[in-house]
């Protein structure tokens, strides 16, 4: 009986298989939508052409080269980039929520977003034009800023090699406020560039390229795999630091490792997308309701679900007011905030 | 001599600059059931946290099974020492089965997963802790007693020789307290687990443990067999409170109780008032205790040895006249009693049962009355029902009443009469 309840592979695949199917359907749907109207069938055939093993059965001549180009060069890079950013945000969210033992924590809670914003501002206004590893100056500086601020917050809240969750949260809020005001201060002197910065901050994938994708996706993937080996530890840490130590977790060490990994994941995601709120907060929460709190299952499923959520949001962002685009950060907030409030009211009833 | 499973040598631990534990040393032999007792802030929980290495940076040595804690990593320690804390509601609502399996963490490698052995142990322990049927329930749905059993199961699957208890029962109803303490008792006697527990409830500790350690201000005040450690004097010094230490007549185990003697402002002249209380069958104890508490000079007699009233007199250190157990009062004792009565101002006659053996006590009261002493009778049950002499005692009793003895219904009224 217990054997059954604990078969991890079975439990995980029970949720992962439907999620992957859903993701595949969303990819085809999203690739077919846009200003140039393509049928679902045509889209599916074009995508299938690139899947090894399947492409053997595809009749080349039925494909319109123009459509193929739209899909493979414009839509797919954007689709895959948004999926990976979604994966990154949701998985970082799971880790932060686990460490903080609070389902209301998100990847930006200890300053990733404010650091990335300041970095992006500097990148856009001061050193624009620099390129490194296929990434723009804004991306690189956003990544660096996110890491720097996280590091700062972390060190402030560290007391004799121990990190208190409450101090971490409070110093995160304080430093974020400070960094945001520095950001605003810089913008006062460059009002002409305000639009550029604000547009970046609202988040989006307008300029997504395969190069961007192939630079950031491996980073997120590797971090994701490394962190997945700490999910047993995270389960125990989510009980309490003390209990985790009693049960054999090197709590302080693992917390540090996970905080670094999650911050890196979040910073990598933010560097190519801008600040996209609520995906990292709400996806883990929904998945916890479905699969339960066991991080061994929650982590991979939330990651894929995060990809789906952000792809869905981005597709809405670029099609709903077509040909005009709205920043995806606005879409996630419009969907996310009511849901967040719903969760707050729910938890008010249940927990307090 | 049994093998030493835990040795603590010159252990000190400071928190925010002040010493919580101050140079303590003791060792525990394998298979012991040890209670750590002491007032709040004496360092009990700190000690538990140090032995489980939740707290580090201590001075001195903690040696578990011949290995210093300093040389062991978290997983190795978790295979030697398990902690049972008080349950607290989990933020994330895990399934009971998941929670218990978490106790196997030290046995599962980072890249591995639970094997058959882990499932077998989990199932076995869940059976033993009666949590198997809760396996697929969410933790937060459970009752307090069930939650505590799940936490115990989580600690037991660690399969450690030492189990530390951090007041695992103090927030539970008495039925759950007993159920859980019985479980630890069984683990101790049947499986030879060494159990070291912090308890608030000294009686609970005394019922189950073999040894006790008393902590005061971070130092070991006393350590040894439970009966030699929990004494009136030790408790007075460590907890600063007066207690009665006796034996539970039902189990024969050590049993303590507060003396329930609220501190009143003692009238300056009460020491000069001498009160003699007739004893017998424990009926005198409450009144002796009360009068003693108010500062009166109290004596008691005649009581047989092993009578509760004699224990009370001894506990409080007052004078008494005693007689061999189950023997009628001898003339010698009766005369001795009369001497006490003569030097007293007041004689109190509690609600005693009278037989042929102690009839002379009643005679003494009558004599006291004739000597002009104030006699106070505490009346509850009718004398008719307390008379086992065939009417002799009733007759004399009524005579004393008729002669102007003061009658009270409740012992607290006594102060109005004195």
Boltz contact constraints between the chains, C-beta under 6 A:
constraints:
  - contact:
      token1: [A, 2]
      token2: [B, 97]
      max_distance: 6.0
  - contact:
      token1: [A, 2]
      token2: [B, 119]
      max_distance: 6.0
  - contact:
      token1: [A, 2]
      token2: [B, 122]
      max_distance: 6.0
  - contact:
      token1: [A, 2]
      token2: [B, 123]
      max_distance: 6.0
  - contact:
      token1: [A, 3]
      token2: [B, 119]
      max_distance: 6.0
  - contact:
      token1: [A, 5]
      token2: [B, 97]
      max_distance: 6.0
  - contact:
      token1: [A, 8]
      token2: [B, 113]
      max_distance: 6.0
  - contact:
      token1: [A, 101]
      token2: [B, 91]
      max_distance: 6.0
  - contact:
      token1: [A, 229]
      token2: [B, 110]
      max_distance: 6.0
  - contact:
      token1: [A, 236]
      token2: [B, 102]
      max_distance: 6.0
  - contact:
      token1: [A, 238]
      token2: [B, 92]
      max_distance: 6.0
  - contact:
      token1: [A, 239]
      token2: [B, 90]
      max_distance: 6.0
  - contact:
      token1: [A, 242]
      token2: [B, 54]
      max_distance: 6.0
  - contact:
      token1: [A, 245]
      token2: [B, 54]
      max_distance: 6.0
  - contact:
      token1: [A, 246]
      token2: [B, 52]
      max_distance: 6.0
  - contact:
      token1: [A, 246]
      token2: [B, 83]
      max_distance: 6.0
  - contact:
      token1: [A, 247]
      token2: [B, 78]
      max_distance: 6.0
  - contact:
      token1: [A, 247]
      token2: [B, 105]
      max_distance: 6.0
  - contact:
      token1: [A, 248]
      token2: [B, 74]
      max_distance: 6.0
  - contact:
      token1: [A, 248]
      token2: [B, 75]
      max_distance: 6.0
  - contact:
      token1: [A, 248]
      token2: [B, 78]
      max_distance: 6.0
  - contact:
      token1: [A, 248]
      token2: [B, 105]
      max_distance: 6.0
  - contact:
      token1: [A, 248]
      token2: [B, 106]
      max_distance: 6.0
  - contact:
      token1: [A, 250]
      token2: [B, 74]
      max_distance: 6.0
  - contact:
      token1: [A, 293]
      token2: [B, 92]
      max_distance: 6.0
  - contact:
      token1: [A, 293]
      token2: [B, 94]
      max_distance: 6.0
  - contact:
      token1: [A, 294]
      token2: [B, 98]
      max_distance: 6.0
